[in-house]
Amino acid sequence: MATTISPPCKPQVNSTPSAEPPEQPPFWSLKPWWCQPWSIVSTGVLVVGGSWGLLHQLWISLPLALGVMAWWLLFLVLVPAAYRSASDQA
């Protein structure tokens, strides 16, 4: 019995040109699990809560909390906003 080899599938190309550029995927879909909002927030809560729970030292937990809040601002607010801004300009 002879085996037939079919040609590889060709991607379908839209025959009508579009004035809109192709959409970029959502920002969070590009990130691995450890860089998702839930993991960023839970890690920050665990760090600050663990610091307070183990040490009960405000002078340690407060700077940690400020650092975590700055980390959240950067990675949960500013970076996604910059991504959206860059995708809107493209």
N, C-alpha and C positions, 0 to 999 in steps of 0.2 A: 504494500500500500504506500503510495507516495504522499509525503507530507507537503503541504503548501505553506509557504511563509508569507504572511500578510505584511504589507508595508507598515511602517510605524505610523501611529496616529499623528496627524498634523493638527496643530491647534487651530481652532476656528478663528478667523480674523473677521472682525466687524467690517463689513463692506462700506458702511456709511461713516464718513469721517465725523468725529465729534469735536465740538469747539471746546468742550471741557477737558481739562487734563485728567488722567486717571487718578482715582482717589487713593490716598495713602491709607494703609491699614491703621486701625486705632492704636494709639500709643502703647497701651498696656498689653495688647496682643503681641507686641514685639519683645516683651520682657520675659525672662524666665520666672519660675515660681517664686524664687527668693527675692525678686524685685517687684512683686505685685503689691498693691496698696495694703492688702490684709497682712502680708508678712512684714512690711515696713512698720505699720502701726503696732502689730502685736510684739515685734521685737523691741520697739521703743517702750511700750508699756511694761514688758518684762524686765527691761534694763532698769527703768526708774523704780518700778514696784519691787523688784528684787533688791535693789540698792537700799530702799527704805525698809523693806521687810527684814533684811539681814543686819543692817548696820544701825538703823534709826538715827542717822546723822544727817541733819538738814544741810550742813555745809558740804556734804558729798552728794546728796540726792538732788539738791537744787541746781547746781551746775550741770549735773547729768540731764536733768529735765530741760534745762535751757538748751543744751546741746541737741537733745532729741527733738525739741520743737523746731530748732533751726534746720535739722536734718529733714524733718517732715515738710517744712516750708519749701526747702530746696527740691526734694524729690517728689512730693505729692502736689505741689502747686506750680512752682516756677518752671521746672523742666517740662511737664506736660503742656503748660501754656506756651513755652517757646516752640515746642514741637507743633502745636496747632498753628501758631503764628507763621512758622516756616512753611507748613503745608498750605496755608492760605495764600501765601505769596507765590508759591510755585505754580 
